[in-house]
Amino acid sequence: MDSYIAPSLFVNHGGGPLPVLGEKNNQDMADALRNVSNLVDLKRVKAIILITAHREEDVVTISSGERHNLIYDYSNFPPESYALTYEAVGDPVLAGRLHGAFGKANITSRLDDKRGWDHGVFIPMLLINPKANIPIVQVSILKNQSARDHFNIGRVLREFRKEGIAVFGSGMSFHNMGAFKRARVVNDEVVVNDLFDKFLNDVCLGVRETEDIFDWETAPQGLESHPLNEADHLMPLIVNIGAGDSPGRRVFSSVYLKKFKLSGFIWE
């Protein structure tokens, strides 16, 4: 019997389709996504539970179809951005098991076999596993953006890792659209989130208590890094923290647009 414990992994998925298109500012993220195959033994991963920043719902929503169309939920990109394909299958049985596990944990969830996969799923996966030969079940984040709720979601998912089912979080450790726009106008190359990046690293690497992530909003530069009610790209990382059962390690570090520190983490 294969006793492989699959990882909990948080990746920065970049701006829309730009990592796949090879845009220079997204190159570090694209390289990191391609490098996942050196971090994770994909041949032993039986399925991937993927938490996407780009699907927010009132309750945890689980993709349960055998096949899923792609949702090109970005705009004003080249035509090839809308012709991308990713043919991985879903896993209705695993989706049903997740639904049951959430129920036992008193977390409301629902199955959805209709909606397609957003770019938070297929953009990173095109680079992580272009063979598309591992089943994927997409799990939404919650509109309430409660750190505690997302941590508890991760706690449920953690148990599936023991079966060789990986938990991937797809977001960005810094995500402030206003700051991104300003940086493209005034690029003074002054890093603006050193303190919050250190906070995230301290939590993920075990320097601080795991539960300190519940207070991310009051951490230095927290709300500058993820504005209030706009923290969708942080929530997958909090799920990954919940799904990790030991101190993690940083597997990605970069400075986006020469101003914004980004970090990626794995729990093995």
Phi and psi in degrees as a GROMACS rama.xvg file:
@    title "Ramachandran Plot"
@    xaxis  label "Phi"
@    yaxis  label "Psi"
@TYPE xy
-73.5158  121.098  ASP-2
-101.379  20.1143  SER-3
-62.1614  124.701  TYR-4
-97.0967  112.288  ILE-5
-73.7311  155.903  ALA-6
-84.4251  164.965  PRO-7
-102.877  122.884  SER-8
-133.46  130.355  LEU-9
-108.716  126.442  PHE-10
-120.408  148.385  VAL-11
-90.6023  118.212  ASN-12
-94.0263  -1.78951  HIS-13
78.9419  -169.504  GLY-14
-93.317  107.83  GLY-15
51.607  -132.285  GLY-16
-87.4888  5.53256  PRO-17
-60.1789  -35.8595  LEU-18
-60.315  -38.7164  PRO-19
-71.6014  -33.1502  VAL-20
-78.5668  -11.0274  LEU-21
83.5158  20.7479  GLY-22
-62.4402  137.638  GLU-23
-61.394  -38.0642  LYS-24
-72.8129  -16.507  ASN-25
-101.965  6.93308  ASN-26
-65.3376  -41.0137  GLN-27
-60.765  -41.7773  ASP-28
-67.1074  -40.1901  MET-29
-61.6814  -43.5501  ALA-30
-62.7883  -40.1071  ASP-31
-65.0831  -38.6752  ALA-32
-65.8995  -41.1567  LEU-33
-64.9779  -28.4787  ARG-34
-78.3898  -8.77453  ASN-35
-57.5428  -33.5361  VAL-36
-65.0542  -17.2151  SER-37
-89.3412  -13.2869  ASN-38
-99.0731  -32.4795  LEU-39
-120.55  131.875  VAL-40
-79.1834  84.716  ASP-41
-61.1292  -24.9013  LEU-42
-67.1496  -22.2086  LYS-43
-100.886  -7.16414  ARG-44
-77.5749  121.273  VAL-45
-82.331  -30.0255  LYS-46
-164.566  164.52  ALA-47
-123.721  124.958  ILE-48
-92.7684  118.158  ILE-49
-116.453  117.678  LEU-50
-94.5184  119.575  ILE-51
-110.009  135.415  THR-52
-67.3093  -17.0198  ALA-53
-98.158  15.167  HIS-54
-135.292  106.497  ARG-55
-107.712  132.085  GLU-56
-136.762  163.305  GLU-57
-68.4444  -31.9258  ASP-58
-129.725  158.547  VAL-59
-57.3325  124.044  VAL-60
-119.698  130.988  THR-61
-116.466  126.376  ILE-62
-72.3552  124.988  SER-63
-124.405  10.5773  SER-64
-80.9769  162.57  GLY-65
-77.5012  -30.235  GLU-66
-135.3  150.976  ARG-67
-136.629  131.23  HIS-68
-68.728  165.958  ASN-69
-99.9938  142.035  LEU-70
-106.57  115.676  ILE-71
-87.0904  74.066  TYR-72
-86.9746  57.2066  ASP-73
-149.572  164.616  TYR-74
-140.607  157.395  SER-75
65.43  38.7439  ASN-76
-114.568  166.369  PHE-77
-59.4122  156.225  PRO-78
-53.8234  -34.4203  PRO-79
-64.6609  -19.2187  GLU-80
-65.195  -24.021  SER-81
-102.928  7.64978  TYR-82
-114.635  4.7939  ALA-83
-64.479  144.321  LEU-84
-130.935  151.02  THR-85
-147.381  114.34  TYR-86
-99.3464  15.4243  GLU-87
-59.7921  149.481  ALA-88
-87.7701  163.007  VAL-89
-87.0593  -171.968  GLY-90
-145.343  84.5054  ASP-91
-58.1413  -33.3852  PRO-92
-66.8235  -47.4024  VAL-93
-61.9733  -40.6003  LEU-94
-58.1048  -44.1251  ALA-95
-64.0493  -38.2663  GLY-96
-65.7154  -39.1828  ARG-97
-61.6822  -45.3451  LEU-98
-56.0993  -44.2449  HIS-99
-66.7419  -39.7689  GLY-100
-66.4716  -39.1384  ALA-101
-64.2806  -39.6443  PHE-102
-60.2179  -43.2081  GLY-103
-63.4983  -27.6019  LYS-104
-91.9437  8.68113  ALA-105
61.0104  34.0741  ASN-106
-109.583  119.312  ILE-107
-68.0694  132.189  THR-108
-144.647  166.689  SER-109
-145.878  156.286  ARG-110
-96.9063  146.016  LEU-111
-141.959  110.293  ASP-112
-100.031  11.3054  ASP-113
-105.672  -48.371  LYS-114
-67.6429  142.991  ARG-115
-78.9923  -178.589  GLY-116
-91.2704  129.083  TRP-117
-79.9933  177.16  ASP-118
-71.6387  -14.3019  HIS-119
-66.3457  -16.9035  GLY-120
-96.6548  -58.9725  VAL-121
-79.8351  -26.4203  PHE-122
-65.706  -54.6724  ILE-123
-63.635  -35.6503  PRO-124
-70.4787  -29.1531  MET-125
-59.2331  -31.5838  LEU-126
-93.5198  -34.2649  LEU-127
-71.0537  -46.4195  ILE-128
-143.356  74.6157  ASN-129
-60.8832  -18.971  PRO-130
-67.9932  -20.6409  LYS-131
54.0224  38.4237  ALA-132
-108.043  15.6863  ASN-133
-118.626  126.393  ILE-134
-60.1936  147.356  PRO-135
-128.213  136.365  ILE-136
-119.762  118.006  VAL-137
-83.9372  135.717  GLN-138
-122.198  131.736  VAL-139
-77.0691  163.515  SER-140
-92.7929  177.136  ILE-141
-104.661  143.297  LEU-142
-62.8459  -25.7736  LYS-143
-70.3592  -16.0398  ASN-144
49.5596  37.1731  GLN-145
-80.75  121.82  SER-146
-61.2461  -42.0213  ALA-147
-63.3446  -42.7546  ARG-148
-62.9375  -41.821  ASP-149
-70.5859  -35.17  HIS-150
-60.6365  -42.8804  PHE-151
-66.9904  -33.1601  ASN-152
-59.5203  -44.8472  ILE-153
-61.362  -36.6796  GLY-154
-60.3409  -38.0764  ARG-155
-67.2268  -44.0308  VAL-156
-68.047  -26.6599  LEU-157
-54.6  -37.8499  ARG-158
-63.3605  -29.3953  GLU-159
-74.0412  -20.2055  PHE-160
-60.8472  -30.8792  ARG-161
-66.0334  -15.4144  LYS-162
-97.8041  9.14755  GLU-163
82.0807  20.5109  GLY-164
-102.805  116.618  ILE-165
-79.3323  151.746  ALA-166
-116.947  109.073  VAL-167
-106.637  130.107  PHE-168
-104.115  131.664  GLY-169
-120.024  106.689  SER-170
-160.654  -141.105  GLY-171
-152.599  138.73  MET-172
-73.4648  -18.4055  SER-173
-128.298  131.312  PHE-174
-155.253  98.9485  HIS-175
-137.585  102.32  ASN-176
-60.9923  -37.5029  MET-177
-62.5  -42.5078  GLY-178
-66.8935  -37.794  ALA-179
-61.1206  -44.8895  PHE-180
-64.8618  -42.4761  LYS-181
-64.3087  -36.217  ARG-182
-65.0029  -29.7219  ALA-183
-76.4908  -17.7563  ARG-184
-93.3784  -47.3586  VAL-185
-122.831  93.826  VAL-186
-99.1259  89.8919  ASN-187
-93.0242  2.44236  ASP-188
57.5347  32.5688  GLU-189
-100.728  116.016  VAL-190
-66.6463  130.844  VAL-191
-107.192  -5.18277  VAL-192
-132.33  32.451  ASN-193
-53.4568  -45.8477  ASP-194
-69.1051  -41.3026  LEU-195
-71.6951  -36.7352  PHE-196
-61.6616  -39.4192  ASP-197
-64.7813  -40.782  LYS-198
-57.9797  -47.8767  PHE-199
-62.037  -43.7306  LEU-200
-62.6281  -41.9806  ASN-201
-62.2657  -39.5309  ASP-202
-68.7103  -47.1577  VAL-203
-72.5933  -29.0679  CYS-204
-96.0792  3.9874  LEU-205
85.8205  8.14596  GLY-206
-71.0777  -36.7031  VAL-207
-110.336  165.638  ARG-208
-65.7586  141.715  GLU-209
-54.8887  -41.3985  THR-210
-67.9281  -9.92071  GLU-211
-62.3888  -20.3066  ASP-212
-63.6989  -21.7786  ILE-213
-61.5171  -25.5697  PHE-214
-105.775  28.424  ASP-215
-58.4534  -31.362  TRP-216
-64.6518  -27.2388  GLU-217
-97.9663  -0.34417  THR-218
-69.7141  150.392  ALA-219
-54.2774  129.718  PRO-220
66.5582  12.7288  GLN-221
-60.4741  -53.0637  GLY-222
-76.5471  -18.0711  LEU-223
-74.5906  -27.4467  GLU-224
-85.2648  -34.1353  SER-225
-141.967  93.6712  HIS-226
-55.4471  150.78  PRO-227
-54.4073  132.89  LEU-228
68.193  7.36435  ASN-229
-127.382  31.1586  GLU-230
-96.9259  30.0888  ALA-231
-60.413  -32.7297  ASP-232
-79.9436  -11.967  HIS-233
-87.6782  -28.7795  LEU-234
-59.4526  -40.2348  MET-235
-59.8674  -36.7889  PRO-236
-62.5215  -38.9698  LEU-237
-66.264  -36.7078  ILE-238
-61.2851  -44.4465  VAL-239
-60.9836  -39  ASN-240
-61.0123  -43.4034  ILE-241
-64.4967  -32.5722  GLY-242
-83.0858  -7.70098  ALA-243
-91.5316  138.141  GLY-244
-115.168  17.6233  ASP-245
-158.461  166.712  SER-246
-54.597  135.468  PRO-247
-85.7881  -175.087  GLY-248
-137.157  151.381  ARG-249
-79.6761  130.597  ARG-250
-119.753  0.953965  VAL-251
-152.963  135.004  PHE-252
-148.359  128.663  SER-253
-156.468  168.842  SER-254
-121.993  107.973  VAL-255
-78.9748  132.604  TYR-256
54.0063  24.247  LEU-257
62.9674  17.3279  LYS-258
-134.661  -24.7089  LYS-259
-121.958  111.873  PHE-260
-69.999  136.415  LYS-261
-124.247  142.374  LEU-262
-135.006  144.295  SER-263
-123.159  151.722  GLY-264
-138.583  154.601  PHE-265
-135.786  142.867  ILE-266
-117.675  123.403  TRP-267
